[in-house]
Amino acid sequence: MAGQRLKPNRSISAVTIHGKTSGGFQSMPDWISNDQLERVRRICAPLPETTERLSHGEPTFFVKGKVFVMFADNHHNDGHIAIWIPVPSGFQTAFIEADPETYFKPPYVGVRGWVGIELARISDKDLIFHIQTAWELIAPKRLVSKSRTERETSTPLRKRDNA
């Protein structure tokens, strides 16, 4: 860690993250997983009727009591700082084949078509899209419809081009 600059008031203990080196997994400071968790929280918090609580020892996000995002911080030393989310039917394989460094089949829920997303390898824009989609797949249909209507009515109309 020589030469690596750490943010003040952050622990320098290490956790393992995805990114194999010749000696195995690369160690990184634990503040990286904390920053990634805060990133996920910022995206999940505004979604209607979303709650967070620990489930299986990890922060997990629910809508109306059903899980739509599970945070995974090196789950059973798998090396991932990731989220596990549901995706539309048939998309799991497509995501993993298109970008196996970013997407993976998570344990337990992978058999139900969920996908793992390596957080260090995905943009905020794409992460927002995936989390919003996961929320829409799990939320009650009336809540999804209400949320869409509210978004549409709160978005300002574009001004017409004067030609």
N, C-alpha and C positions, 0 to 999 in steps of 0.2 A: 504494500500500500504506500510505499515511498513515493513521494511526489503527488499523491492523490489528495486533493483538497476536499475536506469534509465541511459540511454546513455546521455552524455553531450549535451547541446544545443537542447534538445528535449522538446516539450511541455508535460506537465503532465496532461493536461485535458483529460477526459475519454470519450470513446465511448463505445457502447455496441457491443459485439461480440457473436457469437454462443457459447454456453456452459452454459446451464442453471444450476443455483444453486438453493437451496431451496427458495431463495428470488427473483427468476426471472433470468434475464440475468446477466452474470458476466461483470463487467466493467473493461476495459483495457485501458492503455494509447493510445492516438491517434497515436503515432509514430509506433505502430504495423501496422495500416492500411497503413501508409506511406511506411513502409518497404515492405509490401506485394505489394503495387502498384509498387514500384521500381523493385521488383522481376518480376512482370508481364511485365513491360516495357523492362527489359533486355532480356526477351524471345521473345517479339513481335518485337522489333526494328530491328533485323537482317532479318526478313522475307521480301522478295522482295515487294516493292511498298506499304509498310505498313505506314499508317499515324495515328496519334492520335489527337483527339479533344474531347471537352466536348459534350456530347449528353445526354439530360435529366438530366443534372447536374452532370454527372459522366464521368471520363475518359473512352473513347471508342476507340477501334482500328478498322481501316478500311483497306481493300485492294480494290483498284480501286473503292472507294466510297461505298463499302458494308461492313457492320459490321460483324466482326468475333469474337471479344471479347468485352464484356462490363464488366467494373469493378463495383462492387457493394459494397459500404462502408456503411453498416447498412441501406440499402434501406428501407425507411418508418419504421425504427426501427425494422427490422426483425431479427436483431442479427447476420447477416452474413457479414463477410468480405470475399468476394467471387468474382468469375468471372462467367459470364453467357456466354455459348458458344453453337454453334450448334454441334450436334453429328450425326453420320450416322443414318439413319432411323432404328427404332426399338431398339436403344441402350439406350435411355433415361431410360426406365423402368428397363432394366437390370442393369445399373449403380446404380440407386436408390435402387433397391432391394438388390443388392450385398453389398452396403455400404452406408446406409442412414445417417450416421454421416458425410460423406464426400460429397455426391451427393444429390441434391434436385431439385425439379421442380420449376424453378423461375417464378415469376409473368410475365404476358404479353407475353413473348417469350416461356414459357414452353409449351403452347398449340401447338406450332410449332415444338416441339421435342427437344428444347434446354435443356441443363442441367446447374444447378448451381454447382459450385465446391467450397467448403469451403477451403480457401487457407492455413489455419493453419494445415489442416489435410492431405495435399497431398505433396509428395516428389517432388523435382525439376525435376527429371527424368520423372515422370508421368505427371507433369504439362506441361513440354515441349512437350511430346507426344500429350496431349489433345489440346494444342494451335496450334501445327503444323497441326494436323488433322482438326481443325476448319478452319484454314487458307486455307487448301487444298479444303475443302468443299465449301468455298465461293469465292475463287480466280478464275478468268477466267481460263479455261482449258489450254489455251496456256501458261499462266504464270506458272501454276503448272508444266506442262511438261518441260518448260525451267528451272525452279528451280530444278527439279529432275535431269535433265541432268547435270546442273552445279555442283550439289552436288556429283554426281557419278564421274565426271571427276576430281573433286578437291580432292577426297578421294584417298590416296595412296594405291596402290595395295599391298596385303600381299605378303611377301616373301615366296617362296616355302620352305616347310620343307625338309631339307636334310636327307633322310633316307637311 
